[in-house]
Amino acid sequence: MNQHNITNESLALSLVLVVVAIVISNREKLGLERDIVWSIARAIVQLVAVGYVLKYIFDVNHALLTVLMVLFICLNAAWNAKKRSKYIDKAFVISFVAITSGAVLTLSVLVFTGSIAFVPMQVIPISGMIAGNAMVAVGLCYNNLGQRFSSEQQRIQEMLSLGATPKQASAQLIRDSIRAALIPTVDSAKTVGLVSLPGMMSGLIFAGIDPVKAIKYQIMVTFMLLSTASLSTILAGYLAYRRFYNERHQLQVRVQGAKPAVK
């Protein structure tokens, strides 16, 4: 199979697609023109910068740089997951612990089983995929937790008054939140190959790899995405629910919707 290289000219001409989106937004008065331009500009700058950084790391091929890059990816994923935690204080640490634990465990299994080699060219792209997927799942878990604690506070208060511990009173909410957060990942696994040809498989095929070999890689990716998302979301859910209670095992005032008194 022949590899296809994108020239600078063809890349520039593909901006026509962005122009189409801007024109549609303008004609339909959606007000997304500035957001589209800003997002595209930011994506280009970020991708170019990351491209040169990765080129340097791949050329150096040092284990320490590889580990530092994985940690950097997990830090960014945790920071972005934290943005969905409007109901939870200090969620960055929880997000980092959950996402990093899931990513490290998955990477360790892949390396020790020989599925991938511990080289930056393989470890870093895989880390980006699993950390990004875990970031979305953890963020959804936070959002679901906050909504459920807010809507079911009466039931929680009743269980606490009857002697239940915070963990017992929150158990069903945590399970429901984790389940809801994992639905996109599970649904994606159900429809892979039928509805969509995922990025890993499509990229390998586009690069000229035999489709059968590309399928094996995609199956591995499906396994690792489900594993990391599940572990990270479970850890985040069971660490985050404690933030809804104070040291006396009472629901926080902010969860109950009370406003501080005006002095």
N, C-alpha and C positions, 0 to 999 in steps of 0.2 A: 504494500500500500504506500502511496505517496503522501508525504507530509505537506500540509498547507501552511505557508507562512503569511501572516497578515502584514502588509506593507503599511508604512506611515500614511500613504495616500488613501488606501482603502479604509484605514482607521478614521482618518479625518472625514471621509465621505459618509461614514456610518453615523456621523453627527446629525445627518438628515433625520434620523429616527427621533432624536431629541427635539429637533425643530418641529416635527409633526406634533409631538406631545405638547409643546409650548403653544403652537397655533390652536390646537383643540382646546386647551385650557383657556386661551384668550377669547375664542369665539363663544365658548359655553359659559364664560364669566365665572370660571372656577377659582380664580385667584391663586393659581399654583405656579405661575410663571417664575417668580423669584425663587421659590422653593426648589423647583426643578433645576434652574441654573446653578443655584448654590450647591445642591446635592451632587450634581454632575461635576462641578469644579472641585468640590471637596474629595469626591471619589477619585478623580484623576490624580490630584496631588498625593493623596494617601497611597494609592496603588503604585505610583511611580516611586515614591519614597520607600515603600515596603519592598518593591522590586529590587532596588539597588542594595538595600540592607540584606535581603535574602541572598542576593548574588555574592555579597562579601562573605556571609556566613557559610554558604555552600562551598566557596573557594577555600576558606580557612579550614572547614570541616573539623571543628574542635568541640568536644563533648560539653565543656562548660558554656560555650556560647549557645549551644543547642538547648541546654537546660534553662539558661537565662531567657531565651526567646520563648520557650514554653511558658515560663512563669509570667513573662510580659503579656502573652496572649490571655492567660488566665486572669491576670490583674485587670485587663481591659474588659474581659467578659464579665467579671464580678462588678466592675464599676457601672457597666451598662445595665446589668440585672438590678442593681441597687436603685436605678431610676424608676423602676416599677414598684418600689416598696414604699409608697407614700403612707401606708398604714403602719410601717415598721421602722423603728429607730435603729440606727447603726447596723444597717443590713449589709454593708460592704464586707465586713469580716465574715459574716455567715455565708455570703455569696462566694467569697474567695475560698473558704474552707470547703464548701460543697462542690464547687466547680473544679477546683484543683484536685480534690480527692477522687472525684469521678474520672477526671482526665488522666491522672497518674496511674490509677488502677487499670484503666483500659489500655493505656500505652504500655504498661508493664506486661500485661498479658500478651499483647500483640508482639512485643519484642522477644519475650521469653519463648513464645511458641514458634518464632521464626516467620511470622506473617509479614513483619517489616523488620528492616535493619535499623540499628540505632545510629543513623546518619541524619544530618539536618535536612537533606533533600526529601526524606520520607517522614521523619518525626514531626517536623514543623507544620507541613500541610495537614497532616492527620490531626495534630493538636488544634489547628484552627477550625477544622470541621467539627470536632467533638465539643470543643469549648463553646463555639458559637451556638450549636444545637442545645447544649446544656444551659447556656445563658437565656435562651428563649423560654425553655421549660421552667427554669427557676423563677424568671420574671412572671410568668403566668401563675405559678404557684403562689407567689407573694400577693398578686392581685386577687386571686381566688380566696386566699386566707383572709385578707382584709375585708372583702365583701361578705364572707360568711360570718366572720366574727361580728360585723356590724349588724347584719340582718338577724342573727340568731342569739343575740346577747341575752335576751330574756330566758331562753332555755338554758344557756350556760350558767346564768345567775341562779336559776332554780337548782341545777345540779350541784353547784358549789354550796348552796345553802343546805343541801341534803347530805353533805359530807364528801362529795366527790373531789378528787385532786384535780388540779388544772389539766394534767395529762388525760385523765379519764373524761373530763368535761369537754375536752377539745379533740378527742380521738376521732370521732366521726367527721368533724370538720377538716382535720388534717388529711384523712384518707380521701375525702371527696375532692379536696384541693389538689392533692397529688395526682389523683385520677384524671381530673380535668386538665391539669397541666401537661400530662403525657399523651392526651388524645391526639394532638397534631403529629407527634412523632410516630405513634402507633398507626394512625391513618396513613401516614406517608409510607410506612413499611408495607402496609396492605396493598397499596396501589403502585408500588415501584415496579417498573417494567411494563405495566398495563396502561396507566394513565400518563406517567412521566418517565423519561430517561434521565436519571439524576446526573448531577454535575461530574462526579468522578467517572462514571461510565461514559458519558458523552465526551468528556475531555480526552479520555484514552482512545476512544474510537476516532475522534477528530484528529488525534496525533498519529493515527495509523496503526494502533494496536488491534490485534485480532479481537472481534467482538466477544468470543467465548472467554478469552483471558480477561477482557474488561468486565465481564459479568462476575467472574470470581472476585475481583477487587470490589465490585459494588456490593456483593453479598457480605464481604468482610466489613464494608462501610456501614451497611445496615445493622449488622451485629453491634458494632462499636457505638453507633449513635443511640441505639436503644439502651445499651448498657450504661453509657455515661449519663444520658438524660434521666434514666430511672434512678441511678444511685445519687446523682447530684440533687434531684428534686426531692427524694426521700430525706436526705440529710438536711437540705434547706428547710423543708416543711417541719421537721421535728426539732430543729434548732430555732426556727423563727417564731413558733407559736408561743414560746416563753415570753417574747417581747410584748405580748398582749396582757400580761399579768405583772403586778408589782410584787415586791418582796413578801407581802402578806397574802399572796395567792388571790388577789382581787383583780377583776378586770380593770385595765387602765381607764382613766376618765376620758381620754381622747377617743377611745373605742366606743364608749357609751354615748358619745355625741354631746357631752356637756361642754359648755364654754366657760373659760375662766371669768371670774367676776371682774367687772370694770371698777377700777378704783377711782 
